[in-house]
Amino acid sequence: MFKLKDWIDQDKINWSHLSANPSARALTLLEKNQDKIDWWKLSENPSALTLLEKNQDKIDWDMLSSNIALSLLMFQSLFYLFFFCKFLLW
């Protein structure tokens, strides 16, 4: 379980920058403090797809479109579809 160090003042955390941080620890802290998330930045965070999926009403769809993880998922899906359909047509 992740816990902030005692000397860290949560009131001084830059939540916007933290929302862009792809580390698992940053995402754990953000999940516990969803009222402080910068959803614009989080929507572009490649590690935040699970958190975004749970909060679809807060997604910034323009920023999500530039999320590299989503782009890779879409590419993998298209790649699979192309080869699956090609195989069926043989």
PDB file with one MODEL, atoms N, CA, C and O in Angstrom:
MODEL        1
ATOM      1  N   MET A   1       0.845  -1.186   0.000  1.00  0.00           N
ATOM      2  CA  MET A   1       0.000   0.000   0.000  1.00  0.00           C
ATOM      3  C   MET A   1       0.883   1.239   0.000  1.00  0.00           C
ATOM      4  O   MET A   1       1.841   1.334   0.767  1.00  0.00           O
ATOM      5  N   PHE A   2       0.556   2.166  -0.851  1.00  0.00           N
ATOM      6  CA  PHE A   2       1.327   3.404  -0.979  1.00  0.00           C
ATOM      7  C   PHE A   2       0.819   4.449  -0.003  1.00  0.00           C
ATOM      8  O   PHE A   2      -0.387   4.661   0.124  1.00  0.00           O
ATOM      9  N   LYS A   3       1.751   5.105   0.690  1.00  0.00           N
ATOM     10  CA  LYS A   3       1.411   6.174   1.629  1.00  0.00           C
ATOM     11  C   LYS A   3       2.407   7.303   1.440  1.00  0.00           C
ATOM     12  O   LYS A   3       3.610   7.071   1.324  1.00  0.00           O
ATOM     13  N   LEU A   4       1.901   8.517   1.409  1.00  0.00           N
ATOM     14  CA  LEU A   4       2.784   9.676   1.307  1.00  0.00           C
ATOM     15  C   LEU A   4       3.659   9.792   2.546  1.00  0.00           C
ATOM     16  O   LEU A   4       3.244   9.441   3.650  1.00  0.00           O
ATOM     17  N   LYS A   5       4.854  10.280   2.350  1.00  0.00           N
ATOM     18  CA  LYS A   5       5.749  10.550   3.482  1.00  0.00           C
ATOM     19  C   LYS A   5       5.127  11.638   4.359  1.00  0.00           C
ATOM     20  O   LYS A   5       4.416  12.514   3.865  1.00  0.00           O
ATOM     21  N   ASP A   6       5.398  11.574   5.642  1.00  0.00           N
ATOM     22  CA  ASP A   6       4.812  12.523   6.596  1.00  0.00           C
ATOM     23  C   ASP A   6       5.170  13.977   6.295  1.00  0.00           C
ATOM     24  O   ASP A   6       4.391  14.881   6.595  1.00  0.00           O
ATOM     25  N   TRP A   7       6.342  14.207   5.705  1.00  0.00           N
ATOM     26  CA  TRP A   7       6.790  15.573   5.477  1.00  0.00           C
ATOM     27  C   TRP A   7       6.167  16.203   4.229  1.00  0.00           C
ATOM     28  O   TRP A   7       6.387  17.385   3.966  1.00  0.00           O
ATOM     29  N   ILE A   8       5.394  15.434   3.459  1.00  0.00           N
ATOM     30  CA  ILE A   8       4.778  15.981   2.248  1.00  0.00           C
ATOM     31  C   ILE A   8       3.435  16.619   2.588  1.00  0.00           C
ATOM     32  O   ILE A   8       2.537  15.970   3.124  1.00  0.00           O
ATOM     33  N   ASP A   9       3.321  17.898   2.264  1.00  0.00           N
ATOM     34  CA  ASP A   9       2.092  18.644   2.502  1.00  0.00           C
ATOM     35  C   ASP A   9       1.201  18.509   1.262  1.00  0.00           C
ATOM     36  O   ASP A   9       1.532  19.029   0.197  1.00  0.00           O
ATOM     37  N   GLN A  10       0.075  17.811   1.406  1.00  0.00           N
ATOM     38  CA  GLN A  10      -0.813  17.577   0.270  1.00  0.00           C
ATOM     39  C   GLN A  10      -1.354  18.868  -0.322  1.00  0.00           C
ATOM     40  O   GLN A  10      -1.712  18.904  -1.499  1.00  0.00           O
ATOM     41  N   ASP A  11      -1.419  19.917   0.465  1.00  0.00           N
ATOM     42  CA  ASP A  11      -1.918  21.198  -0.032  1.00  0.00           C
ATOM     43  C   ASP A  11      -0.943  21.865  -0.999  1.00  0.00           C
ATOM     44  O   ASP A  11      -1.317  22.795  -1.713  1.00  0.00           O
ATOM     45  N   LYS A  12       0.299  21.397  -1.028  1.00  0.00           N
ATOM     46  CA  LYS A  12       1.309  21.975  -1.917  1.00  0.00           C
ATOM     47  C   LYS A  12       1.551  21.120  -3.168  1.00  0.00           C
ATOM     48  O   LYS A  12       2.376  21.478  -4.009  1.00  0.00           O
ATOM     49  N   ILE A  13       0.850  20.012  -3.293  1.00  0.00           N
ATOM     50  CA  ILE A  13       1.000  19.154  -4.472  1.00  0.00           C
ATOM     51  C   ILE A  13       0.395  19.851  -5.681  1.00  0.00           C
ATOM     52  O   ILE A  13      -0.706  20.397  -5.605  1.00  0.00           O
ATOM     53  N   ASN A  14       1.108  19.832  -6.783  1.00  0.00           N
ATOM     54  CA  ASN A  14       0.574  20.361  -8.029  1.00  0.00           C
ATOM     55  C   ASN A  14      -0.223  19.221  -8.678  1.00  0.00           C
ATOM     56  O   ASN A  14       0.345  18.360  -9.350  1.00  0.00           O
ATOM     57  N   TRP A  15      -1.528  19.229  -8.471  1.00  0.00           N
ATOM     58  CA  TRP A  15      -2.395  18.130  -8.915  1.00  0.00           C
ATOM     59  C   TRP A  15      -2.494  18.055 -10.431  1.00  0.00           C
ATOM     60  O   TRP A  15      -2.752  16.987 -10.986  1.00  0.00           O
ATOM     61  N   SER A  16      -2.294  19.164 -11.091  1.00  0.00           N
ATOM     62  CA  SER A  16      -2.301  19.167 -12.546  1.00  0.00           C
ATOM     63  C   SER A  16      -1.116  18.364 -13.089  1.00  0.00           C
ATOM     64  O   SER A  16      -1.274  17.522 -13.973  1.00  0.00           O
ATOM     65  N   HIS A  17       0.073  18.640 -12.543  1.00  0.00           N
ATOM     66  CA  HIS A  17       1.261  17.886 -12.956  1.00  0.00           C
ATOM     67  C   HIS A  17       1.141  16.423 -12.540  1.00  0.00           C
ATOM     68  O   HIS A  17       1.536  15.530 -13.290  1.00  0.00           O
ATOM     69  N   LEU A  18       0.607  16.177 -11.366  1.00  0.00           N
ATOM     70  CA  LEU A  18       0.448  14.806 -10.895  1.00  0.00           C
ATOM     71  C   LEU A  18      -0.518  14.041 -11.804  1.00  0.00           C
ATOM     72  O   LEU A  18      -0.339  12.843 -12.026  1.00  0.00           O
ATOM     73  N   SER A  19      -1.522  14.714 -12.323  1.00  0.00           N
ATOM     74  CA  SER A  19      -2.488  14.070 -13.220  1.00  0.00           C
ATOM     75  C   SER A  19      -1.837  13.609 -14.524  1.00  0.00           C
ATOM     76  O   SER A  19      -2.334  12.691 -15.176  1.00  0.00           O
ATOM     77  N   ALA A  20      -0.739  14.236 -14.900  1.00  0.00           N
ATOM     78  CA  ALA A  20      -0.014  13.857 -16.113  1.00  0.00           C
ATOM     79  C   ALA A  20       1.055  12.800 -15.838  1.00  0.00           C
ATOM     80  O   ALA A  20       1.633  12.244 -16.773  1.00  0.00           O
ATOM     81  N   ASN A  21       1.317  12.523 -14.574  1.00  0.00           N
ATOM     82  CA  ASN A  21       2.376  11.584 -14.186  1.00  0.00           C
ATOM     83  C   ASN A  21       1.913  10.137 -14.399  1.00  0.00           C
ATOM     84  O   ASN A  21       0.906   9.730 -13.819  1.00  0.00           O
ATOM     85  N   PRO A  22       2.623   9.355 -15.215  1.00  0.00           N
ATOM     86  CA  PRO A  22       2.177   7.992 -15.522  1.00  0.00           C
ATOM     87  C   PRO A  22       2.544   6.934 -14.473  1.00  0.00           C
ATOM     88  O   PRO A  22       2.231   5.759 -14.661  1.00  0.00           O
ATOM     89  N   SER A  23       3.192   7.320 -13.387  1.00  0.00           N
ATOM     90  CA  SER A  23       3.615   6.309 -12.406  1.00  0.00           C
ATOM     91  C   SER A  23       2.421   5.720 -11.651  1.00  0.00           C
ATOM     92  O   SER A  23       1.412   6.391 -11.437  1.00  0.00           O
ATOM     93  N   ALA A  24       2.553   4.478 -11.259  1.00  0.00           N
ATOM     94  CA  ALA A  24       1.490   3.786 -10.519  1.00  0.00           C
ATOM     95  C   ALA A  24       1.202   4.480  -9.191  1.00  0.00           C
ATOM     96  O   ALA A  24       0.051   4.540  -8.758  1.00  0.00           O
ATOM     97  N   ARG A  25       2.226   4.997  -8.555  1.00  0.00           N
ATOM     98  CA  ARG A  25       2.026   5.682  -7.269  1.00  0.00           C
ATOM     99  C   ARG A  25       1.241   6.975  -7.436  1.00  0.00           C
ATOM    100  O   ARG A  25       0.398   7.308  -6.602  1.00  0.00           O
ATOM    101  N   ALA A  26       1.515   7.697  -8.505  1.00  0.00           N
ATOM    102  CA  ALA A  26       0.761   8.927  -8.767  1.00  0.00           C
ATOM    103  C   ALA A  26      -0.704   8.592  -9.016  1.00  0.00           C
ATOM    104  O   ALA A  26      -1.593   9.280  -8.515  1.00  0.00           O
ATOM    105  N   LEU A  27      -0.956   7.550  -9.781  1.00  0.00           N
ATOM    106  CA  LEU A  27      -2.338   7.166 -10.075  1.00  0.00           C
ATOM    107  C   LEU A  27      -3.070   6.679  -8.829  1.00  0.00           C
ATOM    108  O   LEU A  27      -4.270   6.912  -8.685  1.00  0.00           O
ATOM    109  N   THR A  28      -2.361   6.007  -7.934  1.00  0.00           N
ATOM    110  CA  THR A  28      -2.969   5.575  -6.670  1.00  0.00           C
ATOM    111  C   THR A  28      -3.399   6.790  -5.853  1.00  0.00           C
ATOM    112  O   THR A  28      -4.499   6.814  -5.301  1.00  0.00           O
ATOM    113  N   LEU A  29      -2.542   7.783  -5.779  1.00  0.00           N
ATOM    114  CA  LEU A  29      -2.861   9.006  -5.046  1.00  0.00           C
ATOM    115  C   LEU A  29      -4.028   9.753  -5.707  1.00  0.00           C
ATOM    116  O   LEU A  29      -4.897  10.291  -5.020  1.00  0.00           O
ATOM    117  N   LEU A  30      -4.037   9.778  -7.023  1.00  0.00           N
ATOM    118  CA  LEU A  30      -5.127  10.441  -7.743  1.00  0.00           C
ATOM    119  C   LEU A  30      -6.459   9.725  -7.538  1.00  0.00           C
ATOM    120  O   LEU A  30      -7.497  10.373  -7.400  1.00  0.00           O
ATOM    121  N   GLU A  31      -6.436   8.398  -7.519  1.00  0.00           N
ATOM    122  CA  GLU A  31      -7.675   7.646  -7.284  1.00  0.00           C
ATOM    123  C   GLU A  31      -8.291   7.988  -5.933  1.00  0.00           C
ATOM    124  O   GLU A  31      -9.513   8.006  -5.786  1.00  0.00           O
ATOM    125  N   LYS A  32      -7.438   8.259  -4.948  1.00  0.00           N
ATOM    126  CA  LYS A  32      -7.919   8.594  -3.606  1.00  0.00           C
ATOM    127  C   LYS A  32      -8.329  10.065  -3.484  1.00  0.00           C
ATOM    128  O   LYS A  32      -8.973  10.452  -2.508  1.00  0.00           O
ATOM    129  N   ASN A  33      -7.960  10.873  -4.464  1.00  0.00           N
ATOM    130  CA  ASN A  33      -8.241  12.318  -4.426  1.00  0.00           C
ATOM    131  C   ASN A  33      -8.835  12.774  -5.756  1.00  0.00           C
ATOM    132  O   ASN A  33      -8.336  13.718  -6.368  1.00  0.00           O
ATOM    133  N   GLN A  34      -9.878  12.120  -6.195  1.00  0.00           N
ATOM    134  CA  GLN A  34     -10.438  12.390  -7.518  1.00  0.00           C
ATOM    135  C   GLN A  34     -10.985  13.802  -7.669  1.00  0.00           C
ATOM    136  O   GLN A  34     -11.101  14.304  -8.787  1.00  0.00           O
ATOM    137  N   ASP A  35     -11.317  14.441  -6.568  1.00  0.00           N
ATOM    138  CA  ASP A  35     -11.810  15.817  -6.639  1.00  0.00           C
ATOM    139  C   ASP A  35     -10.705  16.805  -7.025  1.00  0.00           C
ATOM    140  O   ASP A  35     -10.996  17.950  -7.369  1.00  0.00           O
ATOM    141  N   LYS A  36      -9.454  16.376  -6.971  1.00  0.00           N
ATOM    142  CA  LYS A  36      -8.321  17.250  -7.283  1.00  0.00           C
ATOM    143  C   LYS A  36      -7.705  16.945  -8.650  1.00  0.00           C
ATOM    144  O   LYS A  36      -6.753  17.611  -9.057  1.00  0.00           O
ATOM    145  N   ILE A  37      -8.224  15.968  -9.347  1.00  0.00           N
ATOM    146  CA  ILE A  37      -7.659  15.561 -10.639  1.00  0.00           C
ATOM    147  C   ILE A  37      -7.885  16.635 -11.693  1.00  0.00           C
ATOM    148  O   ILE A  37      -8.963  17.223 -11.779  1.00  0.00           O
ATOM    149  N   ASP A  38      -6.865  16.878 -12.483  1.00  0.00           N
ATOM    150  CA  ASP A  38      -6.988  17.705 -13.681  1.00  0.00           C
ATOM    151  C   ASP A  38      -7.346  16.723 -14.811  1.00  0.00           C
ATOM    152  O   ASP A  38      -6.469  16.072 -15.378  1.00  0.00           O
ATOM    153  N   TRP A  39      -8.626  16.628 -15.122  1.00  0.00           N
ATOM    154  CA  TRP A  39      -9.116  15.620 -16.073  1.00  0.00           C
ATOM    155  C   TRP A  39      -8.607  15.871 -17.480  1.00  0.00           C
ATOM    156  O   TRP A  39      -8.515  14.937 -18.275  1.00  0.00           O
ATOM    157  N   TRP A  40      -8.276  17.109 -17.802  1.00  0.00           N
ATOM    158  CA  TRP A  40      -7.689  17.434 -19.100  1.00  0.00           C
ATOM    159  C   TRP A  40      -6.336  16.742 -19.239  1.00  0.00           C
ATOM    160  O   TRP A  40      -6.055  16.100 -20.251  1.00  0.00           O
ATOM    161  N   LYS A  41      -5.496  16.882 -18.200  1.00  0.00           N
ATOM    162  CA  LYS A  41      -4.169  16.253 -18.222  1.00  0.00           C
ATOM    163  C   LYS A  41      -4.273  14.735 -18.085  1.00  0.00           C
ATOM    164  O   LYS A  41      -3.545  14.003 -18.756  1.00  0.00           O
ATOM    165  N   LEU A  42      -5.164  14.259 -17.232  1.00  0.00           N
ATOM    166  CA  LEU A  42      -5.304  12.825 -17.021  1.00  0.00           C
ATOM    167  C   LEU A  42      -5.764  12.130 -18.302  1.00  0.00           C
ATOM    168  O   LEU A  42      -5.380  10.990 -18.563  1.00  0.00           O
ATOM    169  N   SER A  43      -6.571  12.801 -19.087  1.00  0.00           N
ATOM    170  CA  SER A  43      -7.084  12.200 -20.320  1.00  0.00           C
ATOM    171  C   SER A  43      -5.968  11.887 -21.317  1.00  0.00           C
ATOM    172  O   SER A  43      -6.135  11.031 -22.186  1.00  0.00           O
ATOM    173  N   GLU A  44      -4.850  12.565 -21.196  1.00  0.00           N
ATOM    174  CA  GLU A  44      -3.710  12.313 -22.085  1.00  0.00           C
ATOM    175  C   GLU A  44      -2.689  11.357 -21.454  1.00  0.00           C
ATOM    176  O   GLU A  44      -1.739  10.938 -22.115  1.00  0.00           O
ATOM    177  N   ASN A  45      -2.882  11.020 -20.193  1.00  0.00           N
ATOM    178  CA  ASN A  45      -1.937  10.164 -19.465  1.00  0.00           C
ATOM    179  C   ASN A  45      -2.068   8.717 -19.948  1.00  0.00           C
ATOM    180  O   ASN A  45      -3.133   8.120 -19.795  1.00  0.00           O
ATOM    181  N   PRO A  46      -1.010   8.141 -20.526  1.00  0.00           N
ATOM    182  CA  PRO A  46      -1.093   6.789 -21.081  1.00  0.00           C
ATOM    183  C   PRO A  46      -1.318   5.698 -20.034  1.00  0.00           C
ATOM    184  O   PRO A  46      -1.725   4.591 -20.384  1.00  0.00           O
ATOM    185  N   SER A  47      -1.067   5.981 -18.788  1.00  0.00           N
ATOM    186  CA  SER A  47      -1.249   4.971 -17.736  1.00  0.00           C
ATOM    187  C   SER A  47      -2.601   5.077 -17.041  1.00  0.00           C
ATOM    188  O   SER A  47      -2.897   4.289 -16.143  1.00  0.00           O
ATOM    189  N   ALA A  48      -3.412   6.027 -17.439  1.00  0.00           N
ATOM    190  CA  ALA A  48      -4.641   6.319 -16.697  1.00  0.00           C
ATOM    191  C   ALA A  48      -5.913   5.754 -17.335  1.00  0.00           C
ATOM    192  O   ALA A  48      -7.014   6.136 -16.937  1.00  0.00           O
ATOM    193  N   LEU A  49      -5.789   4.863 -18.303  1.00  0.00           N
ATOM    194  CA  LEU A  49      -6.975   4.387 -19.012  1.00  0.00           C
ATOM    195  C   LEU A  49      -7.994   3.729 -18.086  1.00  0.00           C
ATOM    196  O   LEU A  49      -9.197   3.900 -18.288  1.00  0.00           O
ATOM    197  N   THR A  50      -7.551   2.988 -17.086  1.00  0.00           N
ATOM    198  CA  THR A  50      -8.482   2.333 -16.164  1.00  0.00           C
ATOM    199  C   THR A  50      -9.266   3.362 -15.364  1.00  0.00           C
ATOM    200  O   THR A  50     -10.483   3.245 -15.219  1.00  0.00           O
ATOM    201  N   LEU A  51      -8.576   4.362 -14.847  1.00  0.00           N
ATOM    202  CA  LEU A  51      -9.247   5.426 -14.087  1.00  0.00           C
ATOM    203  C   LEU A  51     -10.189   6.221 -14.988  1.00  0.00           C
ATOM    204  O   LEU A  51     -11.277   6.608 -14.560  1.00  0.00           O
ATOM    205  N   LEU A  52      -9.786   6.461 -16.208  1.00  0.00           N
ATOM    206  CA  LEU A  52     -10.641   7.176 -17.155  1.00  0.00           C
ATOM    207  C   LEU A  52     -11.876   6.357 -17.515  1.00  0.00           C
ATOM    208  O   LEU A  52     -12.975   6.897 -17.642  1.00  0.00           O
ATOM    209  N   GLU A  53     -11.687   5.066 -17.677  1.00  0.00           N
ATOM    210  CA  GLU A  53     -12.817   4.195 -18.012  1.00  0.00           C
ATOM    211  C   GLU A  53     -13.887   4.230 -16.921  1.00  0.00           C
ATOM    212  O   GLU A  53     -15.080   4.139 -17.209  1.00  0.00           O
ATOM    213  N   LYS A  54     -13.451   4.361 -15.670  1.00  0.00           N
ATOM    214  CA  LYS A  54     -14.387   4.417 -14.541  1.00  0.00           C
ATOM    215  C   LYS A  54     -15.062   5.779 -14.401  1.00  0.00           C
ATOM    216  O   LYS A  54     -16.055   5.909 -13.685  1.00  0.00           O
ATOM    217  N   ASN A  55     -14.527   6.794 -15.080  1.00  0.00           N
ATOM    218  CA  ASN A  55     -15.035   8.169 -14.960  1.00  0.00           C
ATOM    219  C   ASN A  55     -15.239   8.793 -16.337  1.00  0.00           C
ATOM    220  O   ASN A  55     -14.739   9.884 -16.608  1.00  0.00           O
ATOM    221  N   GLN A  56     -15.956   8.117 -17.182  1.00  0.00           N
ATOM    222  CA  GLN A  56     -16.099   8.557 -18.569  1.00  0.00           C
ATOM    223  C   GLN A  56     -16.762   9.921 -18.699  1.00  0.00           C
ATOM    224  O   GLN A  56     -16.535  10.626 -19.683  1.00  0.00           O
ATOM    225  N   ASP A  57     -17.563  10.295 -17.740  1.00  0.00           N
ATOM    226  CA  ASP A  57     -18.234  11.591 -17.791  1.00  0.00           C
ATOM    227  C   ASP A  57     -17.273  12.762 -17.561  1.00  0.00           C
ATOM    228  O   ASP A  57     -17.633  13.913 -17.808  1.00  0.00           O
ATOM    229  N   LYS A  58     -16.064  12.479 -17.095  1.00  0.00           N
ATOM    230  CA  LYS A  58     -15.096  13.534 -16.800  1.00  0.00           C
ATOM    231  C   LYS A  58     -13.966  13.604 -17.834  1.00  0.00           C
ATOM    232  O   LYS A  58     -13.092  14.467 -17.742  1.00  0.00           O
ATOM    233  N   ILE A  59     -13.983  12.711 -18.800  1.00  0.00           N
ATOM    234  CA  ILE A  59     -12.920  12.644 -19.811  1.00  0.00           C
ATOM    235  C   ILE A  59     -12.951  13.883 -20.697  1.00  0.00           C
ATOM    236  O   ILE A  59     -14.015  14.353 -21.098  1.00  0.00           O
ATOM    237  N   ASP A  60     -11.768  14.398 -20.993  1.00  0.00           N
ATOM    238  CA  ASP A  60     -11.630  15.426 -22.019  1.00  0.00           C
ATOM    239  C   ASP A  60     -11.334  14.661 -23.315  1.00  0.00           C
ATOM    240  O   ASP A  60     -10.223  14.175 -23.526  1.00  0.00           O
ATOM    241  N   TRP A  61     -12.347  14.567 -24.171  1.00  0.00           N
ATOM    242  CA  TRP A  61     -12.255  13.693 -25.342  1.00  0.00           C
ATOM    243  C   TRP A  61     -11.233  14.169 -26.354  1.00  0.00           C
ATOM    244  O   TRP A  61     -10.661  13.348 -27.071  1.00  0.00           O
ATOM    245  N   ASP A  62     -10.985  15.467 -26.438  1.00  0.00           N
ATOM    246  CA  ASP A  62      -9.936  15.959 -27.338  1.00  0.00           C
ATOM    247  C   ASP A  62      -8.572  15.474 -26.876  1.00  0.00           C
ATOM    248  O   ASP A  62      -7.759  15.025 -27.684  1.00  0.00           O
ATOM    249  N   MET A  63      -8.324  15.565 -25.577  1.00  0.00           N
ATOM    250  CA  MET A  63      -7.029  15.120 -25.046  1.00  0.00           C
ATOM    251  C   MET A  63      -6.903  13.596 -25.108  1.00  0.00           C
ATOM    252  O   MET A  63      -5.817  13.071 -25.357  1.00  0.00           O
ATOM    253  N   LEU A  64      -8.000  12.895 -24.885  1.00  0.00           N
ATOM    254  CA  LEU A  64      -7.959  11.438 -24.965  1.00  0.00           C
ATOM    255  C   LEU A  64      -7.550  10.994 -26.367  1.00  0.00           C
ATOM    256  O   LEU A  64      -6.895   9.966 -26.537  1.00  0.00           O
ATOM    257  N   SER A  65      -7.939  11.774 -27.356  1.00  0.00           N
ATOM    258  CA  SER A  65      -7.589  11.441 -28.741  1.00  0.00           C
ATOM    259  C   SER A  65      -6.086  11.480 -28.980  1.00  0.00           C
ATOM    260  O   SER A  65      -5.595  10.837 -29.908  1.00  0.00           O
ATOM    261  N   SER A  66      -5.355  12.218 -28.167  1.00  0.00           N
ATOM    262  CA  SER A  66      -3.899  12.265 -28.315  1.00  0.00           C
ATOM    263  C   SER A  66      -3.181  11.344 -27.328  1.00  0.00           C
ATOM    264  O   SER A  66      -1.954  11.369 -27.232  1.00  0.00           O
ATOM    265  N   ASN A  67      -3.940  10.539 -26.602  1.00  0.00           N
ATOM    266  CA  ASN A  67      -3.352   9.599 -25.638  1.00  0.00           C
ATOM    267  C   ASN A  67      -2.698   8.449 -26.394  1.00  0.00           C
ATOM    268  O   ASN A  67      -3.377   7.701 -27.098  1.00  0.00           O
ATOM    269  N   ILE A  68      -1.400   8.307 -26.252  1.00  0.00           N
ATOM    270  CA  ILE A  68      -0.631   7.311 -27.003  1.00  0.00           C
ATOM    271  C   ILE A  68      -1.075   5.888 -26.677  1.00  0.00           C
ATOM    272  O   ILE A  68      -1.045   5.024 -27.553  1.00  0.00           O
ATOM    273  N   ALA A  69      -1.480   5.629 -25.453  1.00  0.00           N
ATOM    274  CA  ALA A  69      -1.918   4.282 -25.082  1.00  0.00           C
ATOM    275  C   ALA A  69      -3.199   3.919 -25.823  1.00  0.00           C
ATOM    276  O   ALA A  69      -3.364   2.782 -26.264  1.00  0.00           O
ATOM    277  N   LEU A  70      -4.092   4.869 -25.956  1.00  0.00           N
ATOM    278  CA  LEU A  70      -5.331   4.630 -26.697  1.00  0.00           C
ATOM    279  C   LEU A  70      -5.028   4.430 -28.176  1.00  0.00           C
ATOM    280  O   LEU A  70      -5.629   3.580 -28.832  1.00  0.00           O
ATOM    281  N   SER A  71      -4.100   5.211 -28.691  1.00  0.00           N
ATOM    282  CA  SER A  71      -3.704   5.067 -30.092  1.00  0.00           C
ATOM    283  C   SER A  71      -3.136   3.679 -30.351  1.00  0.00           C
ATOM    284  O   SER A  71      -3.435   3.066 -31.375  1.00  0.00           O
ATOM    285  N   LEU A  72      -2.320   3.182 -29.429  1.00  0.00           N
ATOM    286  CA  LEU A  72      -1.756   1.841 -29.581  1.00  0.00           C
ATOM    287  C   LEU A  72      -2.832   0.769 -29.514  1.00  0.00           C
ATOM    288  O   LEU A  72      -2.790  -0.200 -30.273  1.00  0.00           O
ATOM    289  N   LEU A  73      -3.800   0.931 -28.611  1.00  0.00           N
ATOM    290  CA  LEU A  73      -4.905  -0.025 -28.528  1.00  0.00           C
ATOM    291  C   LEU A  73      -5.720  -0.042 -29.815  1.00  0.00           C
ATOM    292  O   LEU A  73      -6.126  -1.100 -30.297  1.00  0.00           O
ATOM    293  N   MET A  74      -5.951   1.144 -30.358  1.00  0.00           N
ATOM    294  CA  MET A  74      -6.705   1.226 -31.605  1.00  0.00           C
ATOM    295  C   MET A  74      -5.921   0.585 -32.748  1.00  0.00           C
ATOM    296  O   MET A  74      -6.498  -0.120 -33.577  1.00  0.00           O
ATOM    297  N   PHE A  75      -4.615   0.823 -32.799  1.00  0.00           N
ATOM    298  CA  PHE A  75      -3.779   0.233 -33.836  1.00  0.00           C
ATOM    299  C   PHE A  75      -3.782  -1.289 -33.728  1.00  0.00           C
ATOM    300  O   PHE A  75      -3.902  -1.985 -34.737  1.00  0.00           O
ATOM    301  N   GLN A  76      -3.650  -1.809 -32.502  1.00  0.00           N
ATOM    302  CA  GLN A  76      -3.665  -3.258 -32.302  1.00  0.00           C
ATOM    303  C   GLN A  76      -5.000  -3.856 -32.739  1.00  0.00           C
ATOM    304  O   GLN A  76      -5.030  -4.927 -33.344  1.00  0.00           O
ATOM    305  N   SER A  77      -6.084  -3.180 -32.441  1.00  0.00           N
ATOM    306  CA  SER A  77      -7.404  -3.667 -32.839  1.00  0.00           C
ATOM    307  C   SER A  77      -7.550  -3.681 -34.353  1.00  0.00           C
ATOM    308  O   SER A  77      -8.050  -4.649 -34.926  1.00  0.00           O
ATOM    309  N   LEU A  78      -7.113  -2.608 -34.998  1.00  0.00           N
ATOM    310  CA  LEU A  78      -7.193  -2.549 -36.458  1.00  0.00           C
ATOM    311  C   LEU A  78      -6.289  -3.594 -37.099  1.00  0.00           C
ATOM    312  O   LEU A  78      -6.667  -4.217 -38.091  1.00  0.00           O
ATOM    313  N   PHE A  79      -5.109  -3.789 -36.543  1.00  0.00           N
ATOM    314  CA  PHE A  79      -4.167  -4.789 -37.037  1.00  0.00           C
ATOM    315  C   PHE A  79      -4.790  -6.184 -36.945  1.00  0.00           C
ATOM    316  O   PHE A  79      -4.719  -6.970 -37.889  1.00  0.00           O
ATOM    317  N   TYR A  80      -5.399  -6.475 -35.799  1.00  0.00           N
ATOM    318  CA  TYR A  80      -6.058  -7.768 -35.600  1.00  0.00           C
ATOM    319  C   TYR A  80      -7.211  -7.933 -36.587  1.00  0.00           C
ATOM    320  O   TYR A  80      -7.349  -8.985 -37.212  1.00  0.00           O
ATOM    321  N   LEU A  81      -8.030  -6.906 -36.727  1.00  0.00           N
ATOM    322  CA  LEU A  81      -9.166  -6.978 -37.650  1.00  0.00           C
ATOM    323  C   LEU A  81      -8.712  -7.209 -39.085  1.00  0.00           C
ATOM    324  O   LEU A  81      -9.296  -8.022 -39.801  1.00  0.00           O
ATOM    325  N   PHE A  82      -7.685  -6.503 -39.499  1.00  0.00           N
ATOM    326  CA  PHE A  82      -7.170  -6.639 -40.859  1.00  0.00           C
ATOM    327  C   PHE A  82      -6.735  -8.075 -41.134  1.00  0.00           C
ATOM    328  O   PHE A  82      -7.133  -8.662 -42.140  1.00  0.00           O
ATOM    329  N   PHE A  83      -5.923  -8.640 -40.250  1.00  0.00           N
ATOM    330  CA  PHE A  83      -5.426  -9.992 -40.482  1.00  0.00           C
ATOM    331  C   PHE A  83      -6.497 -11.059 -40.274  1.00  0.00           C
ATOM    332  O   PHE A  83      -6.477 -12.094 -40.940  1.00  0.00           O
ATOM    333  N   PHE A  84      -7.420 -10.817 -39.364  1.00  0.00           N
ATOM    334  CA  PHE A  84      -8.507 -11.770 -39.158  1.00  0.00           C
ATOM    335  C   PHE A  84      -9.407 -11.810 -40.395  1.00  0.00           C
ATOM    336  O   PHE A  84      -9.781 -12.883 -40.869  1.00  0.00           O
ATOM    337  N   CYS A  85      -9.747 -10.630 -40.907  1.00  0.00           N
ATOM    338  CA  CYS A  85     -10.595 -10.573 -42.108  1.00  0.00           C
ATOM    339  C   CYS A  85      -9.870 -11.142 -43.316  1.00  0.00           C
ATOM    340  O   CYS A  85     -10.474 -11.826 -44.143  1.00  0.00           O
ATOM    341  N   LYS A  86      -8.594 -10.864 -43.417  1.00  0.00           N
ATOM    342  CA  LYS A  86      -7.795 -11.391 -44.538  1.00  0.00           C
ATOM    343  C   LYS A  86      -7.799 -12.912 -44.485  1.00  0.00           C
ATOM    344  O   LYS A  86      -7.926 -13.570 -45.518  1.00  0.00           O
ATOM    345  N   PHE A  87      -7.663 -13.471 -43.299  1.00  0.00           N
ATOM    346  CA  PHE A  87      -7.659 -14.918 -43.124  1.00  0.00           C
ATOM    347  C   PHE A  87      -9.012 -15.520 -43.524  1.00  0.00           C
ATOM    348  O   PHE A  87      -9.068 -16.578 -44.150  1.00  0.00           O
ATOM    349  N   LEU A  88     -10.096 -14.833 -43.157  1.00  0.00           N
ATOM    350  CA  LEU A  88     -11.439 -15.322 -43.509  1.00  0.00           C
ATOM    351  C   LEU A  88     -11.703 -15.281 -45.008  1.00  0.00           C
ATOM    352  O   LEU A  88     -12.442 -16.110 -45.538  1.00  0.00           O
ATOM    353  N   LEU A  89     -11.098 -14.319 -45.683  1.00  0.00           N
ATOM    354  CA  LEU A  89     -11.332 -14.179 -47.115  1.00  0.00           C
ATOM    355  C   LEU A  89     -10.508 -15.153 -47.946  1.00  0.00           C
ATOM    356  O   LEU A  89     -10.772 -15.321 -49.136  1.00  0.00           O
ATOM    357  N   TRP A  90      -9.531 -15.785 -47.351  1.00  0.00           N
ATOM    358  CA  TRP A  90      -8.708 -16.746 -48.098  1.00  0.00           C
ATOM    359  C   TRP A  90      -9.464 -17.952 -48.405  1.00  0.00           C
ATOM    360  O   TRP A  90      -8.933 -18.871 -49.029  1.00  0.00           O
TER     361      TRP A  90
ENDMDL
END
